[in-house]
Amino acid sequence: MNPPARRRAADAPAPAPEDSRSRLLEAAKDVFAEKGYAGARVQEIADRAGVNKQLINYYFGGKSGIYAELGRQWLTNETELQDPELPYEELVLGYLRTNFADSRGIRLKAWSELTGRPDDSEPNREDLADIERRQAEGELSDTISPAMVMLLSQALVMAPHLMPDTVRGIFGSDPADPEFQRAYAEQLARTLRLLRA
């Protein structure tokens, strides 16, 4: 005879398919952000989501499929951040705010960079073209190459998430502290103004 706790779990309604899929994606973000692609295990993703690991194959075709889906989600979210009408400073600050709200994407990107795991996104020529356009229109100085502007901007957005101990040592604040995040955003804005034409 089953213990009462097991009976209740067995009698509980199964999660709706869309709910299971969403829970798997959220759990995958956590596991990939913590352990990278190579260190992530399908069983751990399923356990965190509270579903059978076979659902990863069913919904995504396996580990590489769920990883690719996270990449597609990121690109969709990134499209919402990329408004060519925004001043460059506001564009970069939008990325900073998004990553302060949820740093898993940054951590996942760092793992893919460090381990050589392709993240299904090629260097974005459109982003470089946007910086070139802004330089040609006089918004940004053309004394720094578009590639350097792009790399510098990305590095400044990622630094608090990828170098938390260094941030604590230099700023004397925890990167998760809202007061640090406000002050850092202000300093980033001032730094980006130096790139103006």
N, CA and C of each residue as an Amber inpcrd file, in Angstrom:
protein
   591
   0.8370000  -1.1930000   0.0000000   0.0000000   0.0000000   0.0000000
   0.8820000   1.2570000   0.0000000   0.4920000   2.2280000  -0.8110000
   1.2790000   3.4630000  -0.9050000   1.1230000   4.2890000   0.3600000
   2.2020000   4.9520000   0.8010000   2.0600000   5.9190000   1.8940000
   1.1380000   7.0430000   1.4500000   0.4760000   7.7270000   2.3920000
  -0.4650000   8.7960000   2.0280000   0.1400000   9.8730000   1.1460000
   1.3960000  10.2720000   1.4120000   2.0140000  11.3410000   0.6070000
   2.1350000  10.9090000  -0.8440000   2.5300000   9.6510000  -1.0680000
   2.6550000   9.1660000  -2.4430000   1.3050000   9.0850000  -3.1180000
   0.3000000   8.6660000  -2.3790000  -1.0280000   8.5620000  -2.9590000
  -1.5000000   9.9420000  -3.4170000  -1.2700000  10.9540000  -2.5720000
  -1.6910000  12.3060000  -2.9490000  -0.9560000  12.7710000  -4.2030000
   0.3530000  12.5020000  -4.2740000   1.1320000  12.9180000  -5.4410000
   0.6230000  12.2080000  -6.6880000   0.3190000  10.9200000  -6.5550000
  -0.1640000  10.1710000  -7.7140000  -1.5430000  10.6370000  -8.1490000
  -2.3600000  11.0520000  -7.1750000  -3.7160000  11.5040000  -7.4940000
  -3.7570000  12.9490000  -7.9890000  -2.6540000  13.6990000  -7.7890000
  -2.6340000  15.1050000  -8.2040000  -2.7460000  15.1900000  -9.7210000
  -3.4550000  16.2010000 -10.2140000  -3.5790000  16.3190000 -11.6720000
  -2.2240000  16.6200000 -12.3120000  -2.0170000  16.0240000 -13.4670000
  -0.7730000  16.2750000 -14.2070000  -0.7610000  17.7100000 -14.6980000
   0.4210000  18.3430000 -14.7380000   0.4820000  19.7130000 -15.2360000
   0.0380000  19.7810000 -16.6990000  -0.5590000  20.8930000 -17.0620000
  -0.9710000  21.0990000 -18.4540000   0.2710000  21.1030000 -19.3290000
   0.1530000  20.6610000 -20.6000000   1.3390000  20.5900000 -21.4820000
   2.1030000  21.9020000 -21.5790000   1.3950000  23.0080000 -21.7170000
   2.1080000  24.2900000 -21.8500000   2.8080000  24.6520000 -20.5520000
   2.1850000  24.2840000 -19.4240000   2.8000000  24.5340000 -18.1270000
   4.0760000  23.7030000 -17.9780000   4.0220000  22.4370000 -18.3860000
   5.2140000  21.5710000 -18.3160000   6.3230000  22.1260000 -19.1920000
   5.9780000  22.5630000 -20.3700000   6.9700000  23.1160000 -21.3040000
   7.6110000  24.3710000 -20.7120000   6.7980000  25.2620000 -20.1570000
   7.3150000  26.4930000 -19.5470000   8.1970000  26.1870000 -18.3510000
   7.7720000  25.2410000 -17.5240000   8.5670000  24.8730000 -16.3550000
   9.9050000  24.2800000 -16.7800000   9.9040000  23.4810000 -17.8370000
  11.1620000  22.9250000 -18.3370000  12.1000000  24.0300000 -18.8180000
  11.5610000  25.0160000 -19.5270000  12.4000000  26.1090000 -20.0240000
  12.9840000  26.9290000 -18.8740000  12.1750000  27.1970000 -17.8550000
  12.6800000  27.9470000 -16.6990000  13.7580000  27.1510000 -15.9690000
  13.5110000  25.8610000 -15.7790000  14.5080000  25.0140000 -15.1160000
  15.7800000  24.9280000 -15.9470000  15.6370000  24.8330000 -17.2690000
  16.8100000  24.7640000 -18.1490000  17.6290000  26.0420000 -18.0640000
  16.9680000  27.1930000 -17.9860000  17.7100000  28.4520000 -17.8290000
  18.5630000  28.4040000 -16.5770000  17.9690000  27.9100000 -15.4810000
  18.7100000  27.8210000 -14.2250000  19.9180000  26.8980000 -14.3610000
  19.6840000  25.6930000 -14.8660000  20.7460000  24.6880000 -14.9100000
  21.8460000  25.0850000 -15.8910000  21.4790000  25.5390000 -17.0790000
  22.4970000  25.9560000 -18.0520000  23.2790000  27.1610000 -17.5290000
  22.6020000  28.1010000 -16.8560000  23.2930000  29.2760000 -16.3140000
  24.2690000  28.8730000 -15.2210000  23.9200000  27.8730000 -14.4370000
  24.7890000  27.4310000 -13.3440000  25.9380000  26.5430000 -13.8120000
  25.6780000  25.6920000 -14.8110000  26.6350000  24.6430000 -15.1370000
  27.1110000  24.6430000 -16.5790000  26.5700000  25.4970000 -17.4090000
  26.9260000  25.4890000 -18.8130000  26.2980000  24.3120000 -19.5300000
  26.4750000  24.2770000 -20.8420000  25.8670000  23.2080000 -21.6350000
  26.4550000  21.8500000 -21.2680000  27.7700000  21.7710000 -21.1810000
  28.4270000  20.4850000 -20.9260000  28.0680000  19.9340000 -19.5510000
  27.9550000  20.8040000 -18.5560000  27.6750000  20.3450000 -17.1960000
  26.2170000  20.0940000 -16.9010000  25.3410000  20.5960000 -17.7540000
  23.8980000  20.4370000 -17.5210000  23.4840000  19.0020000 -17.8070000
  22.5980000  18.4750000 -16.9790000  22.0590000  17.1350000 -17.1570000
  20.5480000  17.2170000 -17.3430000  20.0640000  16.4530000 -18.3040000
  18.6360000  16.4360000 -18.6120000  17.8290000  16.0500000 -17.3740000
  18.3170000  15.0860000 -16.6110000  17.5880000  14.6470000 -15.4180000
  17.4470000  15.7820000 -14.4120000  18.5000000  16.5680000 -14.2410000
  18.4160000  17.6880000 -13.2890000  17.4160000  18.7370000 -13.7620000
  17.4040000  19.0140000 -15.0570000  16.4210000  19.9710000 -15.5870000
  15.0040000  19.4670000 -15.3080000  14.7640000  18.1950000 -15.6060000
  13.4370000  17.6160000 -15.3820000  13.0680000  17.6290000 -13.9070000
  14.0320000  17.2780000 -13.0380000  13.7620000  17.2690000 -11.5970000
  13.3840000  18.6610000 -11.1040000  14.1040000  19.6730000 -11.5540000
  13.7850000  21.0450000 -11.1210000  12.4260000  21.4940000 -11.6330000
  12.0650000  21.0120000 -12.8080000  10.7640000  21.3670000 -13.3680000
   9.6450000  20.5310000 -12.7670000  10.0120000  19.4200000 -12.1300000
   9.0150000  18.5470000 -11.5350000   8.2520000  17.7130000 -12.5570000
   8.9450000  17.3570000 -13.6490000   8.2990000  16.5620000 -14.6980000
   9.2210000  15.4220000 -15.1110000   8.7020000  14.4950000 -15.8880000
   9.4680000  13.3670000 -16.3970000  10.4620000  13.8650000 -17.4470000
  11.6840000  13.3520000 -17.4010000  12.7100000  13.8330000 -18.3300000
  12.3800000  13.5060000 -19.7870000  11.5070000  12.5270000 -20.0270000
  11.1140000  12.2040000 -21.4030000  10.4180000  13.3830000 -22.0760000
   9.8470000  14.2740000 -21.2690000   9.1730000  15.4420000 -21.8510000
  10.1680000  16.3780000 -22.5370000  11.4160000  16.3460000 -22.1310000
  12.4280000  17.1700000 -22.8070000  12.5960000  16.6840000 -24.2440000
  12.6460000  15.3780000 -24.4240000  12.7020000  14.8340000 -25.7880000
  11.4220000  15.1360000 -26.5510000  10.2890000  14.9910000 -25.8780000
   8.9950000  15.1900000 -26.5330000   8.8390000  16.6340000 -27.0300000
   9.1270000  17.5910000 -26.1650000   8.9200000  19.0010000 -26.5290000
  10.0620000  19.5940000 -27.3430000  11.2920000  19.1650000 -27.0560000
  12.4530000  19.8660000 -27.6210000  13.4120000  18.9750000 -28.3980000
  13.2080000  17.6760000 -28.3740000  14.1180000  16.7750000 -29.0840000
  15.4190000  16.5210000 -28.3520000  15.4690000  16.8220000 -27.0560000
  16.6600000  16.5500000 -26.2610000  17.3160000  17.8090000 -25.7240000
  18.4840000  17.6040000 -25.1490000  19.2380000  18.6780000 -24.4960000
  19.5920000  19.8020000 -25.4650000  20.0820000  19.4400000 -26.6480000
  20.4660000  20.4900000 -27.6020000  19.2460000  21.2720000 -28.0750000
  18.1030000  20.6090000 -28.1520000  16.8880000  21.2940000 -28.5900000
  16.3810000  22.3030000 -27.5740000  16.4390000  21.9490000 -26.2880000
  15.9710000  22.8960000 -25.2750000  16.9470000  24.0660000 -25.1600000
  18.2330000  23.7810000 -25.3680000  19.2420000  24.8480000 -25.3590000
  18.9980000  25.8100000 -26.5280000  18.7140000  25.2430000 -27.6960000
  18.4410000  26.0730000 -28.8750000  17.1800000  26.9050000 -28.6680000
  16.1750000  26.3380000 -28.0060000  14.9380000  27.0830000 -27.7420000
  15.2020000  28.2680000 -26.8290000  16.0700000  28.0840000 -25.8470000
  16.4360000  29.2210000 -24.9880000  17.1030000  30.3180000 -25.8070000
  17.9420000  29.9240000 -26.7710000  18.5790000  30.9050000 -27.6570000
  17.5490000  31.6570000 -28.4860000  16.5530000  30.9420000 -28.9840000
  15.4880000  31.5990000 -29.7670000  14.6940000  32.5740000 -28.8960000
  14.4170000  32.1540000 -27.6620000  13.7040000  33.0500000 -26.7430000
  14.5030000  34.3290000 -26.5000000  15.8140000  34.1600000 -26.3040000
  16.6540000  35.3360000 -26.0620000  16.6000000  36.2860000 -27.2550000
  16.6990000  35.7350000 -28.4720000  16.6580000  36.5820000 -29.6670000
  15.3250000  37.3120000 -29.7830000  14.2350000  36.6390000 -29.4130000
  12.9130000  37.2860000 -29.4340000  12.8800000  38.4330000 -28.4380000
  13.3700000  38.1860000 -27.2270000  13.3950000  39.2420000 -26.2090000
  14.3190000  40.3820000 -26.6200000  15.4260000  40.0310000 -27.2530000
  16.3840000  41.0450000 -27.6800000  15.7700000  41.9620000 -28.7330000
  14.9360000  41.4060000 -29.5980000  14.2730000  42.2070000 -30.6230000
  13.4490000  43.3210000 -29.9850000  12.8310000  43.0100000 -28.8470000
  12.0360000  44.0190000 -28.1450000  12.9090000  45.1310000 -27.5730000
  14.1720000  44.8080000 -27.2700000  15.0790000  45.8140000 -26.7130000
  15.6750000  46.7180000 -27.7940000  15.7160000  46.2250000 -29.0220000
  16.4300000  46.9320000 -30.0850000  15.5060000  47.8690000 -30.8520000
  15.3700000  49.0520000 -30.3380000  14.5850000  50.0790000 -31.0150000
  15.5730000  51.0710000 -31.6320000  15.6940000  51.1000000 -32.9630000
  16.6890000  51.9820000 -33.5820000  16.4300000  53.4690000 -33.3320000
  15.2230000  53.7900000 -32.8820000  14.9100000  55.1910000 -32.5900000
  15.4360000  55.6420000 -31.2260000  15.7270000  54.6860000 -30.3490000
  16.2420000  55.0440000 -29.0300000  17.6550000  55.5970000 -29.1390000
  18.0010000  56.5670000 -28.3260000  19.4030000  56.9790000 -28.2550000
  20.2440000  55.7780000 -27.8250000  21.4840000  55.7140000 -28.2880000
  22.3450000  54.5590000 -28.0150000  22.4700000  54.3000000 -26.5160000
  22.6130000  55.3570000 -25.7610000  22.7380000  55.2370000 -24.3040000
  21.5370000  54.4900000 -23.7140000  20.3260000  54.8430000 -24.1440000
  19.1130000  54.1900000 -23.6250000  19.0300000  52.7350000 -24.0780000
  19.4860000  52.4800000 -25.2860000  19.4990000  51.1140000 -25.8040000
  20.3490000  50.2140000 -24.9040000  21.5590000  50.6500000 -24.5900000
  22.4700000  49.8580000 -23.7610000  21.9230000  49.7440000 -22.3370000
  21.3690000  50.8200000 -21.8060000  20.8040000  50.7730000 -20.4520000
  19.6130000  49.8120000 -20.3880000  18.8960000  49.6570000 -21.4840000
  17.8050000  48.6830000 -21.5310000  18.3260000  47.2700000 -21.3290000
  19.4500000  46.9590000 -21.9760000  20.0780000  45.6500000 -21.7770000
  20.5240000  45.4910000 -20.3300000  21.1050000  46.5360000 -19.7590000
  21.5700000  46.4670000 -18.3790000  20.4050000  46.1680000 -17.4310000
  19.3070000  46.8890000 -17.5830000  18.1440000  46.6820000 -16.7150000
  17.5880000  45.2740000 -16.8670000  17.5090000  44.8050000 -18.1090000
  17.0090000  43.4520000 -18.3680000  17.8800000  42.4190000 -17.6750000
  19.1840000  42.6070000 -17.7390000  20.0920000  41.6290000 -17.1380000
  20.1640000  41.7490000 -15.6280000  19.9270000  42.9230000 -15.0800000
  19.8110000  43.0320000 -13.6250000  18.5580000  42.2910000 -13.1580000
  17.4970000  42.3310000 -13.9540000  16.2560000  41.6380000 -13.5900000
  16.4160000  40.1210000 -13.6660000  17.2090000  39.6320000 -14.6030000
  17.4160000  38.1860000 -14.7640000  18.7650000  37.9750000 -15.4420000
  19.7580000  37.5720000 -14.6620000  21.1280000  37.4540000 -15.1890000
  21.4100000  36.0910000 -15.8190000  20.4260000  35.2070000 -15.8780000
  20.6960000  33.8670000 -16.4080000  21.1510000  33.8960000 -17.8640000
  20.6000000  34.7950000 -18.6580000  21.0110000  34.8830000 -20.0630000
  22.4810000  35.2490000 -20.2150000  22.9390000  36.1730000 -19.3790000
  24.3480000  36.5880000 -19.4050000  25.2420000  35.4180000 -19.0040000
  24.8490000  34.7100000 -17.9570000  25.6580000  33.5740000 -17.4950000
  25.7000000  32.4820000 -18.5650000  24.5670000  32.2380000 -19.2060000
  24.5100000  31.2330000 -20.2680000  25.4250000  31.6340000 -21.4270000
  25.3950000  32.9200000 -21.7740000  26.2710000  33.4340000 -22.8430000
  27.7410000  33.2540000 -22.4630000  28.0640000  33.5300000 -21.2150000
  29.4510000  33.3850000 -20.7580000  29.9100000  31.9310000 -20.8650000
  29.0550000  31.0020000 -20.4600000  29.4040000  29.5870000 -20.5820000
  29.6560000  29.2180000 -22.0340000  28.7910000  29.6860000 -22.9300000
  28.9540000  29.3240000 -24.3420000  30.2490000  29.9080000 -24.9050000
  30.6130000  31.1050000 -24.4570000  31.8590000  31.7280000 -24.9100000
  33.0780000  30.9580000 -24.3800000  33.0300000  30.5760000 -23.1030000
  34.1800000  29.9330000 -22.4710000  34.3870000  28.4900000 -22.9170000
  33.3070000  27.8110000 -23.2360000  33.4110000  26.3960000 -23.5840000
  33.3870000  26.1490000 -25.0800000  33.1710000  27.2030000 -25.8560000
  33.1260000  27.0330000 -27.3000000  31.8340000  26.4180000 -27.7880000
  30.8450000  26.3300000 -26.9080000  29.5450000  25.7880000 -27.3100000
  28.8180000  26.8560000 -28.1150000  28.4910000  26.5850000 -29.3760000
  27.7730000  27.5980000 -30.1520000  26.4130000  27.8660000 -29.5340000
  26.0400000  29.1280000 -29.4830000  24.7420000  29.4630000 -28.9050000
  23.7110000  29.7830000 -29.9800000  23.9400000  29.2850000 -31.1640000
  23.0000000  29.4310000 -32.2790000  22.7690000  30.8740000 -32.6930000
  23.6630000  31.7560000 -32.3050000  23.5520000  33.1290000 -32.7850000
  24.9240000  33.5750000 -33.2820000  24.9450000  34.0610000 -34.4770000
  26.1980000  34.5560000 -35.0380000  26.3750000  36.0090000 -34.6320000
  27.6080000  36.5060000 -34.7060000  27.8040000  37.9310000 -34.4200000
  26.8330000  38.7470000 -35.2650000  26.1640000  39.6500000 -34.6190000
  25.0670000  40.3400000 -35.2750000  25.5540000  41.5230000 -36.1060000
  25.5520000  41.3200000 -37.4150000  25.9450000  42.3940000 -38.3340000
  24.9970000  43.5750000 -38.2280000  23.7330000  43.2900000 -37.8890000
  22.7620000  44.3860000 -37.7700000  23.1390000  45.3390000 -36.6460000
  23.6490000  44.7930000 -35.5290000  24.0650000  45.6510000 -34.4180000
  25.2320000  46.5410000 -34.8240000  26.2000000  45.9630000 -35.5310000
  27.3330000  46.7660000 -36.0050000  26.8700000  47.8100000 -37.0140000
  25.9550000  47.4070000 -37.8920000  25.4310000  48.3540000 -38.8850000
  24.6920000  49.5030000 -38.1980000  23.9860000  49.1970000 -37.1040000
  23.2800000  50.2480000 -36.3660000  24.2640000  51.2430000 -35.7580000
  25.3750000  50.7320000 -35.2320000  26.3860000  51.6380000 -34.6740000
  27.0200000  52.4650000 -35.7880000  27.3030000  51.8460000 -36.9320000
  27.8450000  52.5850000 -38.0790000  26.8840000  53.6840000 -38.5080000
  25.5930000  53.3760000 -38.5370000  24.5820000  54.3780000 -38.9010000
  24.5940000  55.5290000 -37.9050000  24.6490000  55.1950000 -36.6370000
  24.6410000  56.2370000 -35.6080000  25.8980000  57.1120000 -35.7180000
  27.0230000  56.5080000 -36.0820000  28.2410000  57.2940000 -36.2850000
  28.0990000  58.1920000 -37.5110000  27.5520000  57.6600000 -38.5910000
  27.3920000  58.4420000 -39.8220000  26.4220000  59.6060000 -39.6080000
  25.4060000  59.3940000 -38.7670000  24.4240000  60.4500000 -38.4960000
  24.8960000  61.4350000 -37.4350000  26.0590000  61.1760000 -36.8380000
  26.6190000  62.1130000 -35.8730000  26.1890000  61.8850000 -34.4340000
  25.4740000  60.7940000 -34.1570000  25.0810000  60.5290000 -32.7660000
  26.2720000  60.0320000 -31.9450000  27.0630000  59.1370000 -32.5480000
  28.2270000  58.5770000 -31.8760000  29.5010000  59.0370000 -32.5810000
  30.5540000  59.1990000 -31.7990000  31.8440000  59.5680000 -32.3720000
  32.3590000  58.4500000 -33.2660000  33.0080000  58.8330000 -34.3550000
  33.5920000  57.8180000 -35.2340000  35.0910000  57.6220000 -34.9560000
  35.5660000  58.1340000 -33.8160000  36.9730000  57.9430000 -33.4630000
  37.2330000  56.5420000 -32.9050000  36.1560000  55.8310000 -32.5420000
  36.2600000  54.4430000 -32.0700000  35.5130000  53.5770000 -33.0670000
  36.0800000  52.4540000 -33.4430000  35.4430000  51.5890000 -34.4370000
  34.1070000  51.0580000 -33.9070000  33.1550000  50.7890000 -34.8120000
  31.8760000  50.2090000 -34.3880000  32.0630000  48.9130000 -33.5920000
  33.0200000  48.0960000 -33.9970000  33.2710000  46.8430000 -33.2810000
  33.7030000  47.1150000 -31.8390000  34.5420000  48.1230000 -31.6400000
  34.9980000  48.4440000 -30.2910000  33.8600000  49.0210000 -29.4620000
  33.0400000  49.8550000 -30.0590000  31.8680000  50.4020000 -29.3520000
  30.9640000  49.2640000 -28.8950000  30.7350000  48.3100000 -29.7820000
  29.8530000  47.1910000 -29.4610000  30.4510000  46.3180000 -28.3550000
  31.7270000  45.9800000 -28.4630000  32.3700000  45.1430000 -27.4520000
  32.4170000  45.8450000 -26.1020000  32.7630000  47.1100000 -26.0990000
  32.8190000  47.8870000 -24.8670000  31.4480000  47.9260000 -24.1940000
  30.4140000  48.1680000 -24.9790000  29.0560000  48.2370000 -24.4330000
  28.6460000  46.9000000 -23.8230000  28.9160000  45.8070000 -24.5410000
  28.5530000  44.4900000 -24.0230000  29.3330000  44.1650000 -22.7550000
  30.6210000  44.4850000 -22.7430000  31.4440000  44.1890000 -21.5740000
  30.9510000  44.9470000 -20.3410000  30.5770000  46.2030000 -20.5210000
  30.0900000  46.9980000 -19.3920000  28.7580000  46.4900000 -18.8660000
  27.9110000  45.9900000 -19.7460000  26.6260000  45.4310000 -19.3220000
  26.8370000  44.1060000 -18.5880000  27.7770000  43.3060000 -19.0540000
  27.9790000  41.9700000 -18.4840000  28.8140000  41.9630000 -17.2080000
  29.6820000  42.9310000 -17.0180000  30.6640000  42.9000000 -15.9360000
  30.0720000  42.6280000 -14.5510000  28.9920000  43.2850000 -14.1300000
  28.4990000  43.0110000 -12.7720000  28.0660000  41.5630000 -12.5620000
  27.6470000  40.9010000 -13.6320000  27.1620000  39.5210000 -13.5170000
  28.2930000  38.5060000 -13.6010000  29.3180000  38.8260000 -14.3720000
  30.3950000  37.8750000 -14.6010000  31.5780000  38.0750000 -13.6560000
  31.6220000  39.2320000 -13.0010000  32.7390000  39.5380000 -12.1040000
  32.2170000  40.0650000 -10.7630000  31.3070000  39.3430000 -10.1140000
  30.7000000  39.8850000  -8.8880000  31.7090000  40.1390000  -7.7690000
  32.7070000  39.2640000  -7.6120000  33.7050000  39.4820000  -6.5570000
  34.5550000  40.7090000  -6.8530000  34.9070000  40.8940000  -8.1200000
  35.6680000  42.0820000  -8.5080000  34.8480000  43.3450000  -8.2740000
  33.5670000  43.2810000  -8.6190000  32.6810000  44.4250000  -8.3850000
  32.6420000  44.7520000  -6.8900000  32.4930000  43.7160000  -6.0540000
  32.4680000  43.9610000  -4.6020000  33.7780000  44.6120000  -4.1410000
  34.8940000  44.1190000  -4.6750000  36.1920000  44.6610000  -4.2800000
  36.3990000  46.0990000  -4.7200000  35.9520000  46.4210000  -5.9270000
  36.1720000  47.7680000  -6.4680000  35.1480000  48.7630000  -5.9400000
  33.8780000  48.3830000  -5.9990000  32.7980000  49.3150000  -5.6290000
  32.4050000  49.2180000  -4.1590000  32.7900000  48.1190000  -3.5150000
  32.3770000  47.9430000  -2.1210000  30.8910000  47.6510000  -1.9900000
  30.2840000  47.1520000  -3.0540000  28.8480000  46.8710000  -3.0520000
  28.5880000  45.5360000  -3.7290000  27.4830000  44.9310000  -3.3600000
  27.0710000  43.6900000  -4.0020000  26.3080000  44.0160000  -5.2830000
  26.6230000  43.3300000  -6.3940000  25.9280000  43.6220000  -7.6500000
  24.4180000  43.4180000  -7.5840000  23.9400000  42.6130000  -6.6250000
  22.4930000  42.3820000  -6.4990000  21.8030000  43.4900000  -5.7120000
  22.5610000  44.3750000  -5.0840000  21.9890000  45.4590000  -4.2950000
  21.3480000  46.5010000  -5.2160000  20.0580000  46.7870000  -5.0380000
  19.3950000  47.7720000  -5.9110000  20.0870000  49.1340000  -5.9310000
  20.6820000  49.5170000  -4.8060000  21.3830000  50.8120000  -4.7720000
  22.6270000  50.7750000  -5.6710000  23.3560000  49.6480000  -5.6440000
  24.4910000  49.5090000  -6.5530000  24.0010000  49.5600000  -7.9950000
  22.9330000  48.8580000  -8.3000000  22.4280000  48.7990000  -9.6710000
  22.0350000  50.1880000 -10.1740000  21.4230000  50.9840000  -9.3150000
  21.0650000  52.3500000  -9.6960000  22.3190000  53.1720000  -9.9770000
  23.2950000  53.0810000  -9.0580000  24.5300000  53.8550000  -9.2180000
  25.3160000  53.3760000 -10.4420000  25.3440000  52.0730000 -10.6610000
  26.0780000  51.5310000 -11.8070000  25.4380000  51.9900000 -13.1150000
  24.1200000  51.9750000 -13.1660000  23.4210000  52.4440000 -14.3690000
  23.7590000  53.9050000 -14.6470000  23.8260000  54.7040000 -13.5910000
  24.1870000  56.1190000 -13.7520000  25.6140000  56.2600000 -14.2840000
  26.5400000  55.4820000 -13.7350000  27.9280000  55.5400000 -14.1980000
  28.0580000  55.0350000 -15.6350000  27.3040000  53.9940000 -15.9680000
  27.3230000  53.4840000 -17.3390000  26.7920000  54.5410000 -18.2960000
  25.7220000  55.2250000 -17.9120000  25.1700000  56.2890000 -18.7560000
  26.2160000  57.3730000 -19.0040000  26.9400000  57.7590000 -17.9460000
  27.9830000  58.7850000 -18.0870000  29.0990000  58.2950000 -19.0080000
  29.4590000  57.0250000 -18.8800000  30.5090000  56.4640000 -19.7250000
  30.0750000  56.4610000 -21.1950000  28.8390000  56.0750000 -21.4310000
  28.3440000  56.0210000 -22.8030000  28.2460000  57.4050000 -23.4340000
  28.0270000  58.4240000 -22.6030000  27.9740000  59.7930000 -23.1490000
  29.3290000  60.2080000 -23.7220000  30.4000000  59.5890000 -23.2490000
  31.7350000  59.8810000 -23.7850000  31.8720000  59.4020000 -25.2320000
  30.9930000  58.5060000 -25.6480000  31.0320000  58.0030000 -27.0250000
  30.2740000  58.9030000 -27.9920000  29.6060000  59.9020000 -27.4690000
  28.8460000  60.7940000 -28.3610000  29.7900000  61.5880000 -29.2580000
  29.2510000  61.9380000 -30.3930000  30.0460000  62.7290000 -31.3380000
  30.2630000  64.1080000 -30.7790000
